Amino acid sequence: MTSPQKHSGKILVPWFNTNEWKYVYNLIFNESNTHISKPRALQLLHMWKARTPRLPSGVEGTLIILEAMVQDEEHISEETLRVLYGAAIMRFLNLCGACGDKQGTFYRTAKQNNLPDWLIDLRHDIAHDQIVPSRGMLEIGLEVCLDWLKREYWEKQEAGMTDYVISFNPDRKIEVAMKLYCQINLIQYLDKSKSLIELDDQTLMEKFEIIKDIVLIDSSMHIKDAAALLLKALNSYITSANTNGELISEAVLESGSLFSMEIFKDFSETIPNDFVNIWEPLLNLLYGKNMLIQLIKKLIDIIGSDTLEKPKKRVASLWLTEILGGLVLTKNIYDAYHKLPNRHKLNKNLVKVTLKGAIQNENPELKQVLDFNIDYYEDIRPDLDAVTLNVIENANSFASQLMQYIVRLRGLSECSADYVKEIVEKYIRSENVNETRLEDHPNLIESSLQTSLNNAEMLNVLFGEDETQLSTDMNECSDNNSKQIFSRVEDTSIFEGCPLGVFKGQDRDNNPLLHFQ
């Protein structure tokens, strides 16, 4: 029995591979726990039906018979059960008759297909007799039909079935492996006790099949072990030279695991420490492969999006806070280590541990942050400077909590950092004002005008094109070891022709609230 959906000797089928087909086969004909296995098999057959409405005839016949056999006998009357059983047998035999090469009598069909003659007599009684055959006789008929399907379809197909494998390029396999790791990692956090087979998730099994030449995962494996094996494989296959960092970071975010509402429905201000901890190995992997910066950029894109919902932007800002906090600790350790006069003669690991403890004692807020290896910090630092500057230039309310770490990553003194945070906060407040109807709040107009510079223009004041902070004559910010922020303008000709209070280069397109006379 085959489906007419043929092309070049191949048949379009609804199962992902032979393993899925065999899984259903074993469920149907499982001699033990039939009250569990047969209903589960029926669910999967319906899934196949949804995927491909025109099923192979052997599968369609199995679905018809199985649906009758798993009816809830306790809640259906005897008469109704007999009608259902009879209808299933008639539909099955009609399907057999329709699959013959030539149309003929049902007795001829039975002979051609090795069906017993009495089954055709039973069909005749169901169709034409005023009294439906007994329940016992109909149940025997269903068992005979299912046994025939096993012998004539399932066993024969099993012997000759092979997969037609569509090859995936290496990047695609790594992308699938990364999404799979993220899904497994989330499941591990939500339920640490399960094995993969207990999840009963066919989609996961399909993904494991795709990446089987990268890593072999056994369905009996514990979730924690599967996650560790996946991460080890990803570490081996991902290299900064031959792997697209954009693709990897996109796969992490598309998995949705970092944004699971099951986690964040009860947490709005912070991420639970134990949830951060299960992602630390992956974040360290990306960091070591010089790909963490791509993830940071994509999270920044999320918090700056005009189309995404606020809860997702909020979670993205929380993850940025965790990552940037870890990088601040790493920067401090890196800077302190490279200031040591005879560092090459010292035990590097021991020194790093000592420096980390000292820095965390001085900065208690860094005690619970992510731990990155300082050996890779030199690789990420140039990109990190550009990214942090971009956050300041395009700050919004979701970026405000990042400023405590961004100013430290940029090496600003405490005083200078306070100025940057104050200006950014003013800009954010002005943005919030601009989103309201100013004519309804006249008292806000003056303050909004005073802070209407866009962030890029503010940064032109704060940072020169050579990215060196300007100096200031304020006594409290005169520390020679710190980067300072303001300086007195000596050449005032740059402001010629500018209205009072307007910087050179400002225009009304970017600053519609400026009132030029």
PyMOL commands that set and color helices and strands:
alter all, ss='L'
color gray80, all
select helices_A, chain A and resi 18-28+34-51+57-69+73-75+78-98+106-112+117-128+135-160+170-190+196-199+202-210+223-237+245-254+257-259+261-264+273-288+292-303+310-338+343-345+348-362+364-366+374-393+400-409+414-434+438-440+442-450+455-462+475-477+492-495
alter helices_A, ss='H'
color red, helices_A
select strands_A, chain A and resi 6-7+10-11
alter strands_A, ss='S'
color yellow, strands_A
deselect
rebuild
show_as cartoon
